[in-house]
Amino acid sequence: MAATIKETGMTFAMIQGTPMLLRCLLGLLSVGALGFISGCFAAAIVSIFLIPWRSHVNGGPFKVGDQVQIINGHHRGTVTRIYALWQGNTFRVELGLEAKAAFKDIFTQLQVMRVN
């Protein structure tokens, strides 16, 4: 929007009256909204390729019995085993009965890495 205003040679003196001011504000809001929507769309497209790649780099795909290290969150650095597959691409790891009862032992393939 700034580049467009600069190229047209528009100045603040040209914005006289409420209708022109409202048009400029509407233009600014439209450009911001379109930029946000475009950014969300681009991020979704990029994520389609990055998530499987990151999982592969971490040692995935994982299966029951694999020894893994948690790489983010409260349990960062903990080495444990996968004991059950869960919904989607998630699984449950051995973190004790309290974590199991509270479902705080569920992780995605991006939150762990395989330990050899």
N, C-alpha and C positions, 0 to 999 in steps of 0.2 A: 504494500500500500504506500509506503514511504517513497519507494522508487517511482511509482506511478505519479504521485503528487509532484515529485521533483521534475520528472520528464515533462509534465504538462505545464510547468511554470506557475502552478497555482500558489497564491499567497493568502495569508490570513485576511488581508484587506478584501479579497474576493468573496470571502465567506460572510456575506451580509444578509441578515435576516434569518429567522427561525427555519424556514423550509430548507435552505442550503446547508445550515448547520446540522439539521436532522438527517439530511442525505449523507453528509460526510460521516456522521456517527454510525448510521446504518451500514455504510460501506466498511468502516473499520470493524464493526461487529461481525459482518458477513465474512470478511477476510480471516478474522480470528477463528471463527467457527469452521470454515472450510479448511484452514490449516490444521486444526485439531483433528478433524475427521480424516483428512489425508494422512496425517501422522499415525493415527490409530490403524488405518488400513495398511499402511506400509509396515508397521511393526508386526501386525498379524501375519503378513506374507513372509517377512524375514523369520519370524518365530517358527514357522512351519519347517524351515530348513535347519535352524540352529538347535532346536530342542533335541531332535534325534541325534545330531552330531555330538552335542554335549553329553548326552547319555552314553554314546559309544566311547567317547574319550574317558568317561568315568568308569568304564569297564562293563557297561550294560550290553545286552539286556541281562537282567538279574533273574535268578530263580531261587527257589526254596533251598536253604542250606548254604548259600554263598556267604562268605565272611566279608563284611563291609565296614567302612569307617564313615561315620556321620560327619559331613563337612560344613554344615551350618545349623544354626538354631541353638537351643539350650543344651543339647547333648553333643555339641561339636567336639570332635576328637575321639569320641567313644567308638571302640571297635566291637562289633557285635555280629550276630548271624540273622539272616532272614528266616522267619519261621512260617510265614503264610503270605500268599498273594492276596491283594485286596482289590478294591474297585478301580477300574481304569488301569493306569500304569503305576499304581501304588502297591506297596507291600508293607507288612508288619515285621518289625525287628525285635529281638529280645532285649527289653529294657527293664524288666521286672514286672511284678504283678500289679503294682499301682499304676504304672504307665499303660499296661494292657487294659485294665479296667476302665481307665479314663480315655482310652483310644488316643493316647499321646505317643504311641509307638508306630504310627503310620507315616511313611516317608515316600517321596517320589524318587524317580531315577536320577533327578538332578541334585538331590540332597545327600547322596551317598556316593562313595567310590569303592571299587573292589580292592580288597587287601589280599595279596598273594602269600 
